[in-house]
């Protein structure tokens, strides 16, 4: 009795050269995904941030994100904002800032 190896549709994609071509062709036909470059955003913050910079939360949406952080004082916040403004996209805007427990808690909106 002969044992069939199955049809090409049941074999893994890697076993069928034509299937691999179709798979790669389909991937090239998909639209490019747009969205935030998380590493670029964090890199910009890292370069601009003073040593006392602490991130409390960070969330990214499709066109913008929110960063909640804290610093020691308003002078550090001003320095951070000026440094972020001097760089290219993504763009950071200060949403709010308040003093709490001898430090500054603030929210930045990042647009990309």
Residue pairs with C-beta under 8 A, 6 or more apart in sequence:
5 11
8 15
8 16
8 18
8 19
11 19
13 19
13 20
13 23
14 20
35 60
35 62
36 60
36 65
36 90
36 110
36 112
37 90
37 112
38 60
40 90
41 60
41 65
41 90
41 110
41 112
44 84
44 87
44 90
44 92
45 53
45 55
45 67
45 84
47 83
47 87
48 80
48 83
48 84
48 87
49 80
50 71
50 72
50 76
50 79
50 80
52 71
52 72
52 76
53 69
53 70
53 71
53 76
53 80
54 69
54 70
54 71
55 67
55 68
55 69
56 68
56 69
56 70
56 105
57 66
57 67
57 68
58 65
58 66
58 67
58 68
59 65
59 66
60 110
63 111
63 112
64 109
64 110
64 111
64 112
65 109
65 110
65 112
66 95
66 107
66 108
66 109
66 110
67 92
67 107
67 108
67 109
67 110
68 105
68 106
68 107
69 105
69 106
69 108
70 100
70 103
70 104
70 105
70 106
71 77
71 80
71 103
71 104
71 106
72 102
72 103
72 104
73 103
73 104
74 97
74 99
74 104
76 104
77 94
77 97
77 104
77 106
81 92
81 94
84 92
84 108
85 92
89 111
89 112
90 110
90 111
90 112
91 110
91 111
91 112
92 108
92 109
92 110
93 108
93 109
93 111
94 106
94 107
94 108
95 106
95 107
95 108
95 109
96 106
96 107
97 104
97 105
97 106
97 107
98 104
98 105
98 106
99 105
